[in-house]
Amino acid sequence: MKSTPLAQRLRPSSFDEIAGQEHLISINGVISRMISAGRISNMIFFGPPGTGKTTVANIIAKNSGMQMFKLNATTASLSDVKEVIASSDGIFGQNGILLYLDEIQYFNKKQQQSLLEYIEDGRVTLIASTTENPYFYIYDALISRCSVFEFKHVSAKAIVPVLKRALSLLNEENNLNKNVTDDALEFLASCAHGDVRHALTLFEGAYFASDDNVTKEVAMEFIPTISAGLFDKDSDVHYNLLSGLQKSIRGSDPDAAVFYLAKLLEGGDLLSPIRRLLVIASEDIGLAYPQASQITYALCESAKALGLPEARIPLASCAIMLATAPKSNTAYEAIAKASADIKLGKGDTIPTHLQAPLFKGYKYPHEYPNDWCEQQYLPNDLKNAKYYTFGENKTEQSAKAYWEGIKNRKL
């Protein structure tokens, strides 16, 4: 029984063995061109798990001749970094030190700053990796000294050859002659959601659970029904799905809206899409269809009462209703403009006639025809401010026509 993970035993030793990332490591890839030119710069790799970040760092180190040290920021401390730096003065540092720092987002600002001196004077070449957006989590001064490269999800098509290599290796190691069906390969590759390491983990389980053939039926036993999302609620992937949901509804695409909703729900998340749908009803549909907020609230409450999986049905109705509804962001724009003026310190003094208790000079609108009279409501320094503009949709245009008639004394 092998104790080393299958993904480690199959780890590529050259760029042409890596699945995916052609934009970085193919013959014309930017990293390949840098290495061919004999230039290894400080780099930050970011992207989802299992996409080859560590493997590429290993191959770069091997081709550079530098001594490679690996640290994981989840467990490493500043003293660990200093210990690596100290090696640059010894025999191990003769050809240079390459520090591979995994999950760099877990280093605080002081820890990240400690690296600057050493990468600036060339004692250490840094390759840092992260699954998060580096521009949110990595100190600006460090990013400015590094080249940033994005690793993308690996396609299922690119993962299939890796699984075939895994089959050959496992057969060789266990003196067996098992086969795997094409539909099982395609199923496992697609269920990994771009993560090669996860695909190999799934395949290894299915291999040892099978008799002579690894079939799709056996493979399906290793895929829990809630695994489709493969994201956590704090990750970029999660927020990207929520963003995709909102932008699809805003763009009036019901098919895309239902897809992103399904992706979120299959990942086991119920509350986040509910919150986003409630926001969308006011932000993107708004005054073009004011009832949308009430309908959305009712459908979301129904979904919470039902729970998953039945909650999918009212939420799908909600997403489709919002996607096909008329759109207006006039209320969103109005409050944003008002907030901007408040942040600038404007409008601190409310007109005297509006203050409580009622002061002399206030006109009570209900005592006037059509319940309206001309009167200043905004503070003096903002009395000519315009925050709300009627949208072009039928509902707001009807309201506009009504109030123009009232205020121009035509009704």
Backbone torsions as a table, in degrees:
resi	resn	phi	psi	omega
1	MET	NA	123.0	-179.4
2	LYS	-80.1	130.7	179.4
3	SER	-91.4	-25.0	178.3
4	THR	-71.7	131.7	-179.7
5	PRO	-55.6	147.2	-179.4
6	LEU	-57.9	-40.1	-179.6
7	ALA	-60.9	-34.6	179.0
8	GLN	-72.3	-39.4	-179.5
9	ARG	-67.9	-26.0	179.8
10	LEU	-101.1	8.6	-175.1
11	ARG	-59.2	127.0	-178.7
12	PRO	-60.8	148.1	177.6
13	SER	-108.7	-2.5	177.0
14	SER	-146.8	161.5	-177.0
15	PHE	-62.1	-33.8	-176.1
16	ASP	-72.2	-8.1	176.3
17	GLU	-94.2	-8.4	-176.3
18	ILE	-82.9	136.6	177.0
19	ALA	-83.5	127.0	177.5
20	GLY	79.2	-170.6	178.7
21	GLN	60.3	33.3	179.8
22	GLU	-58.6	-31.7	-178.5
23	HIS	-65.9	-16.1	-179.2
24	LEU	-107.5	-39.5	-166.2
25	ILE	-122.9	2.9	172.2
26	SER	-69.0	178.1	-179.0
27	ILE	-55.7	-37.4	-179.5
28	ASN	-96.9	5.5	179.8
29	GLY	-67.7	151.8	-173.0
30	VAL	-64.3	-39.2	179.7
31	ILE	-69.8	-40.9	177.7
32	SER	-60.1	-40.7	-179.9
33	ARG	-67.0	-36.9	177.8
34	MET	-63.2	-44.8	-178.3
35	ILE	-66.0	-40.5	178.9
36	SER	-61.9	-32.0	178.9
37	ALA	-82.2	-1.5	178.9
38	GLY	75.2	24.4	-177.5
39	ARG	-119.8	115.7	175.7
40	ILE	-113.0	109.2	-178.0
41	SER	-97.5	172.5	171.4
42	ASN	-69.5	136.4	-172.9
43	MET	-136.2	152.5	169.8
44	ILE	-123.8	121.9	176.2
45	PHE	-100.4	127.7	174.4
46	PHE	-132.5	145.5	-178.9
47	GLY	160.7	175.3	-176.6
48	PRO	-64.7	163.8	177.1
49	PRO	-63.3	152.9	172.9
50	GLY	71.7	24.6	-178.4
51	THR	-110.1	5.7	171.1
52	GLY	104.3	13.2	-175.9
53	LYS	-63.1	-49.0	-179.4
54	THR	-67.0	-39.7	180.0
55	THR	-61.3	-45.1	179.1
56	VAL	-63.0	-39.9	177.8
57	ALA	-62.2	-41.7	178.4
58	ASN	-60.2	-43.8	-177.8
59	ILE	-68.8	-38.1	176.8
60	ILE	-61.2	-44.5	-179.6
61	ALA	-62.2	-42.3	-178.7
62	LYS	-63.5	-40.0	-178.7
63	ASN	-76.4	-22.3	-176.9
64	SER	-86.3	-21.5	-176.2
65	GLY	81.1	1.0	-179.7
66	MET	-80.8	153.0	173.6
67	GLN	-75.6	127.0	-176.9
68	MET	-102.9	132.3	173.9
69	PHE	-118.7	139.3	-179.4
70	LYS	-116.1	132.0	173.1
71	LEU	-132.5	147.7	173.9
72	ASN	-112.0	122.6	-173.6
73	ALA	-66.3	-14.2	177.5
74	THR	-71.5	-24.8	-178.0
75	THR	-122.9	-20.1	-176.5
76	ALA	-74.6	155.7	177.7
77	SER	-122.5	176.3	178.4
78	LEU	-62.5	-33.6	178.7
79	SER	-66.4	-32.8	177.0
80	ASP	-65.2	-40.3	177.6
81	VAL	-63.4	-43.8	-178.9
82	LYS	-64.6	-32.3	177.6
83	GLU	-66.1	-39.3	176.3
84	VAL	-65.8	-42.9	-179.9
85	ILE	-60.1	-39.4	-179.9
86	ALA	-60.3	-29.4	180.0
87	SER	-66.3	-21.1	-178.4
88	SER	-68.7	-17.0	179.2
89	ASP	-92.4	-7.3	-177.3
90	GLY	-104.7	-163.7	-176.7
91	ILE	-63.7	-31.7	-178.2
92	PHE	-70.8	-17.0	-176.4
93	GLY	-97.6	9.1	-175.2
94	GLN	-61.2	-38.9	179.7
95	ASN	-100.8	9.7	-179.7
96	GLY	100.5	156.4	-179.4
97	ILE	-111.8	130.2	173.3
98	LEU	-111.1	116.1	179.0
99	LEU	-100.3	117.9	174.7
100	TYR	-99.8	112.7	-176.3
101	LEU	-111.2	104.8	-177.6
102	ASP	-84.0	147.4	178.6
103	GLU	54.8	48.5	-175.2
104	ILE	-60.0	-20.9	-178.8
105	GLN	-61.7	-16.9	179.6
106	TYR	-85.8	-5.7	172.7
107	PHE	-81.3	135.2	176.7
108	ASN	-78.1	177.7	-175.0
109	LYS	-59.4	-43.2	-179.0
110	LYS	-63.0	-41.5	179.4
111	GLN	-65.2	-40.8	178.2
112	GLN	-66.7	-39.4	179.4
113	GLN	-62.8	-30.2	-178.1
114	SER	-63.5	-19.8	-178.4
115	LEU	-81.6	-22.2	-170.1
116	LEU	-58.6	-47.9	-175.9
117	GLU	-57.1	-40.8	-172.3
118	TYR	-80.0	-31.1	177.5
119	ILE	-81.0	-24.4	178.6
120	GLU	-73.3	-37.2	-179.5
121	ASP	-90.2	2.3	172.7
122	GLY	85.3	1.5	179.4
123	ARG	-66.2	-29.9	-178.8
124	VAL	-132.4	135.4	169.1
125	THR	-101.8	124.5	-174.8
126	LEU	-101.3	131.1	164.6
127	ILE	-122.1	112.8	-179.6
128	ALA	-110.3	145.5	178.1
129	SER	-126.8	152.7	179.9
130	THR	-156.1	149.3	174.2
131	THR	-92.1	-2.9	-177.6
132	GLU	-106.0	166.2	176.5
133	ASN	-65.4	114.9	-174.5
134	PRO	-62.6	-27.2	-177.5
135	TYR	-73.2	-11.6	174.9
136	PHE	-95.8	-27.5	-167.0
137	TYR	-119.1	-10.9	-176.1
138	ILE	-113.1	136.5	-177.5
139	TYR	-54.5	132.0	-174.4
140	ASP	-55.3	-41.4	-177.8
141	ALA	-63.3	-30.7	178.4
142	LEU	-76.2	-43.0	178.3
143	ILE	-60.2	-37.9	-176.5
144	SER	-66.5	-15.9	-179.4
145	ARG	-103.4	8.1	-176.3
146	CYS	-129.7	153.5	168.0
147	SER	-88.4	133.5	-176.7
148	VAL	-105.9	126.1	-178.3
149	PHE	-124.5	133.2	-179.7
150	GLU	-95.4	127.9	173.0
151	PHE	-98.6	130.7	-173.9
152	LYS	-105.8	159.7	174.4
153	HIS	-52.6	140.3	179.3
154	VAL	-86.5	134.2	-178.8
155	SER	-67.5	153.0	177.9
156	ALA	-59.2	-37.4	179.6
157	LYS	-60.5	-38.2	-179.7
158	ALA	-75.9	-23.7	-179.7
159	ILE	-78.2	-30.2	-176.6
160	VAL	-54.2	-47.7	178.3
161	PRO	-60.1	-31.7	177.6
162	VAL	-65.5	-40.9	178.4
163	LEU	-66.5	-33.4	176.6
164	LYS	-66.8	-38.6	174.9
165	ARG	-64.0	-38.0	178.5
166	ALA	-63.6	-40.1	178.3
167	LEU	-60.4	-46.0	-179.7
168	SER	-62.1	-43.4	-179.3
169	LEU	-64.6	-45.7	-178.7
170	LEU	-65.4	-38.9	176.7
171	ASN	-62.5	-41.5	-180.0
172	GLU	-66.7	-44.9	-177.7
173	GLU	-66.8	-31.8	-174.7
174	ASN	-107.8	7.7	178.7
175	ASN	53.1	46.4	-179.9
176	LEU	-122.0	173.1	179.9
177	ASN	-136.5	51.1	-179.4
178	LYS	-74.8	157.0	175.4
179	ASN	-120.2	166.9	176.2
180	VAL	-135.0	134.8	-179.5
181	THR	-75.2	153.7	-179.3
182	ASP	-61.4	-40.0	-178.2
183	ASP	-69.3	-28.4	175.2
184	ALA	-68.7	-41.7	178.0
185	LEU	-61.0	-47.5	-178.4
186	GLU	-65.4	-37.8	-179.8
187	PHE	-65.9	-49.1	-179.4
188	LEU	-63.8	-40.1	-179.9
189	ALA	-64.4	-39.0	-178.9
190	SER	-75.0	-34.2	-178.9
191	CYS	-71.5	-15.0	179.7
192	ALA	-78.0	-12.9	176.9
193	HIS	53.0	47.2	173.9
194	GLY	84.1	3.0	-177.4
195	ASP	-104.5	104.9	-176.7
196	VAL	-63.6	-41.7	-179.5
197	ARG	-60.4	-43.1	179.4
198	HIS	-66.0	-37.3	177.6
199	ALA	-60.7	-41.0	179.4
200	LEU	-68.5	-36.8	177.4
201	THR	-63.2	-45.0	178.2
202	LEU	-62.7	-44.0	-177.9
203	PHE	-64.1	-41.5	-179.0
204	GLU	-62.1	-41.2	177.1
205	GLY	-62.6	-45.8	-179.8
206	ALA	-64.3	-35.6	-179.9
207	TYR	-60.7	-49.3	-176.0
208	PHE	-78.9	-13.6	176.5
209	ALA	-90.5	-3.2	-176.8
210	SER	-101.8	161.2	174.9
211	ASP	-86.8	-96.4	-179.6
212	ASP	-94.6	-31.3	-176.9
213	ASN	-123.5	136.1	171.6
214	VAL	-86.3	110.8	-176.2
215	THR	-106.5	166.4	177.8
216	LYS	-62.3	-35.6	-179.2
217	GLU	-61.7	-41.9	177.9
218	VAL	-69.0	-43.0	-179.5
219	ALA	-58.9	-37.5	-177.9
220	MET	-63.8	-23.7	179.5
221	GLU	-69.1	-15.9	-178.8
222	PHE	-100.5	7.5	-179.1
223	ILE	-115.6	98.6	176.4
224	PRO	-63.5	148.7	-175.0
225	THR	-64.4	-17.8	-177.3
226	ILE	-96.4	5.0	-171.6
227	SER	-84.7	-7.2	-169.1
228	ALA	-59.6	-30.8	-177.6
229	GLY	-76.5	-41.7	-177.8
230	LEU	48.1	51.4	176.2
231	PHE	-147.0	159.2	172.6
232	ASP	-109.6	164.5	-169.6
233	LYS	-71.9	-9.1	178.6
234	ASP	-103.6	3.1	-173.3
235	SER	-89.3	162.9	175.7
236	ASP	-62.1	-36.0	-178.9
237	VAL	-58.3	-43.5	-178.6
238	HIS	-61.7	-47.2	-179.1
239	TYR	-69.8	-29.8	175.5
240	ASN	-66.0	-37.3	178.1
241	LEU	-66.8	-43.3	177.3
242	LEU	-63.1	-39.3	177.4
243	SER	-64.9	-41.0	177.9
244	GLY	-62.4	-38.6	177.8
245	LEU	-62.1	-49.7	-177.0
246	GLN	-66.5	-43.1	-178.3
247	LYS	-67.3	-32.5	178.0
248	SER	-68.8	-42.2	177.3
249	ILE	-66.2	-43.7	178.7
250	ARG	-59.8	-35.5	179.6
251	GLY	-85.8	6.2	176.5
252	SER	60.4	40.7	176.9
253	ASP	-112.1	94.5	-176.5
254	PRO	-65.4	-30.9	-179.6
255	ASP	-66.4	-47.4	178.6
256	ALA	-65.6	-37.8	179.6
257	ALA	-60.3	-45.5	179.9
258	VAL	-66.2	-36.4	179.7
259	PHE	-62.3	-51.1	-178.0
260	TYR	-66.5	-34.8	175.4
261	LEU	-62.3	-46.4	179.5
262	ALA	-61.0	-39.6	179.6
263	LYS	-61.5	-43.6	178.4
264	LEU	-65.5	-44.4	-178.0
265	LEU	-69.4	-37.4	177.7
266	GLU	-65.5	-23.9	175.6
267	GLY	-80.5	1.5	176.3
268	GLY	88.5	6.4	-177.7
269	ASP	-97.6	125.1	179.5
270	LEU	-111.8	-44.3	-172.4
271	LEU	-69.7	-38.3	-178.0
272	SER	-62.4	-48.6	177.0
273	PRO	-64.5	-31.9	176.8
274	ILE	-62.7	-47.4	179.0
275	ARG	-60.7	-41.4	-178.2
276	ARG	-67.2	-39.5	178.3
277	LEU	-63.4	-38.6	178.4
278	LEU	-63.8	-39.0	178.0
279	VAL	-67.5	-44.6	-177.5
280	ILE	-58.4	-40.0	-177.2
281	ALA	-57.3	-35.6	-180.0
282	SER	-93.4	-34.7	-175.4
283	GLU	-77.6	-41.5	-170.6
284	ASP	-108.9	-25.1	176.7
285	ILE	-99.1	-49.7	169.2
286	GLY	50.1	-130.2	-172.3
287	LEU	-78.1	-6.8	175.2
288	ALA	-70.2	-26.9	179.3
289	TYR	-151.7	75.3	-172.8
290	PRO	-56.2	-28.7	-179.4
291	GLN	-68.2	-15.1	-178.3
292	ALA	-58.6	-36.4	179.7
293	SER	-64.3	-41.8	179.6
294	GLN	-66.8	-44.0	-179.8
295	ILE	-64.4	-43.1	179.9
296	THR	-61.1	-44.9	179.6
297	TYR	-60.0	-44.1	-178.7
298	ALA	-64.1	-43.0	-179.4
299	LEU	-67.8	-37.5	179.3
300	CYS	-69.4	-39.0	175.7
301	GLU	-64.4	-38.2	176.5
302	SER	-62.2	-42.4	179.8
303	ALA	-63.1	-42.0	179.0
304	LYS	-64.6	-37.2	179.4
305	ALA	-68.9	-35.1	-178.7
306	LEU	-78.0	-41.2	-173.4
307	GLY	75.0	168.2	177.8
308	LEU	-76.9	146.5	8.5
309	PRO	-90.0	-12.6	-174.5
310	GLU	-63.2	-24.7	-179.4
311	ALA	-59.4	-20.0	179.5
312	ARG	-58.1	-33.9	-171.0
313	ILE	-69.7	-54.5	177.3
314	PRO	-64.2	-32.2	179.9
315	LEU	-71.0	-34.8	175.1
316	ALA	-65.0	-41.6	176.5
317	SER	-59.1	-41.4	-178.9
318	CYS	-64.7	-48.9	-178.1
319	ALA	-61.1	-42.3	-179.6
320	ILE	-68.1	-42.1	177.7
321	MET	-58.6	-45.8	-178.8
322	LEU	-67.7	-38.9	-178.6
323	ALA	-66.5	-33.8	-177.2
324	THR	-94.8	-1.4	179.6
325	ALA	-79.6	156.9	172.6
326	PRO	-63.1	153.9	-172.3
327	LYS	-117.0	143.9	173.5
328	SER	-157.1	130.9	175.0
329	ASN	-113.5	23.1	-175.9
330	THR	-63.8	-38.2	178.2
331	ALA	-66.6	-42.2	178.0
332	TYR	-60.0	-45.7	180.0
333	GLU	-65.6	-38.5	-178.3
334	ALA	-63.2	-47.7	-178.3
335	ILE	-68.6	-31.9	178.2
336	ALA	-65.9	-42.0	179.4
337	LYS	-66.5	-42.1	179.1
338	ALA	-63.7	-42.4	179.3
339	SER	-62.3	-38.5	179.5
340	ALA	-61.9	-41.6	178.2
341	ASP	-66.3	-38.4	179.4
342	ILE	-63.4	-40.5	179.6
343	LYS	-66.0	-23.5	177.1
344	LEU	-84.7	1.2	177.4
345	GLY	84.7	15.9	-178.7
346	LYS	-87.8	158.4	172.4
347	GLY	71.0	32.8	-178.0
348	ASP	-72.6	-27.7	-174.7
349	THR	-107.0	113.7	177.7
350	ILE	-74.5	137.6	179.1
351	PRO	-50.5	139.3	-175.6
352	THR	-55.4	-41.4	-175.3
353	HIS	-70.9	-7.6	177.3
354	LEU	-100.4	-11.0	-175.8
355	GLN	-73.0	155.2	178.8
356	ALA	-98.7	143.1	-7.7
357	PRO	-67.3	168.3	-174.6
358	LEU	-58.1	128.6	177.9
359	PHE	-99.0	160.7	178.3
360	LYS	-58.9	137.7	179.1
361	GLY	110.6	-15.8	178.9
362	TYR	-76.5	133.6	177.4
363	LYS	-101.1	126.1	-178.7
364	TYR	-86.8	107.4	-171.7
365	PRO	-54.8	-32.4	-176.7
366	HIS	-70.3	-8.2	177.1
367	GLU	-91.6	2.9	-176.7
368	TYR	-116.6	159.1	178.7
369	PRO	-55.7	137.7	179.8
370	ASN	59.5	20.7	176.8
371	ASP	56.3	38.0	179.3
372	TRP	-148.2	143.7	172.6
373	CYS	-147.8	154.1	-179.3
374	GLU	-75.0	132.4	-174.7
375	GLN	-166.2	146.9	177.3
376	GLN	-84.1	129.4	178.3
377	TYR	-114.6	-33.6	-179.8
378	LEU	-76.7	155.0	174.1
379	PRO	-56.9	157.7	-175.2
380	ASN	-55.5	-40.9	-177.0
381	ASP	-75.4	-4.4	179.0
382	LEU	-127.4	15.7	-169.9
383	LYS	-62.8	-21.0	178.3
384	ASN	-104.8	10.2	-178.8
385	ALA	-67.6	146.4	178.9
386	LYS	-126.3	109.3	-178.7
387	TYR	-102.5	-39.9	-175.8
388	TYR	-105.6	131.6	173.5
389	THR	-122.3	129.2	-179.3
390	PHE	-59.0	135.3	176.6
391	GLY	-74.6	169.2	-177.3
392	GLU	-84.6	-2.0	-178.5
393	ASN	-74.2	164.6	-173.8
394	LYS	-60.3	-43.5	-176.0
395	THR	-63.6	-49.3	-177.9
396	GLU	-71.4	-32.9	177.1
397	GLN	-67.1	-33.9	176.0
398	SER	-65.6	-42.7	177.8
399	ALA	-64.0	-39.5	179.5
400	LYS	-62.0	-46.3	-179.3
401	ALA	-62.3	-39.9	-179.9
402	TYR	-61.7	-50.3	-175.2
403	TRP	-73.4	-30.4	174.5
404	GLU	-65.2	-38.1	177.2
405	GLY	-64.8	-41.3	179.2
406	ILE	-66.7	-49.8	-172.1
407	LYS	-76.0	-20.0	175.8
408	ASN	-98.0	10.6	176.8
409	ARG	60.8	34.0	-179.7
410	LYS	-100.2	-6.3	179.7
411	LEU	-113.6	NA	NA
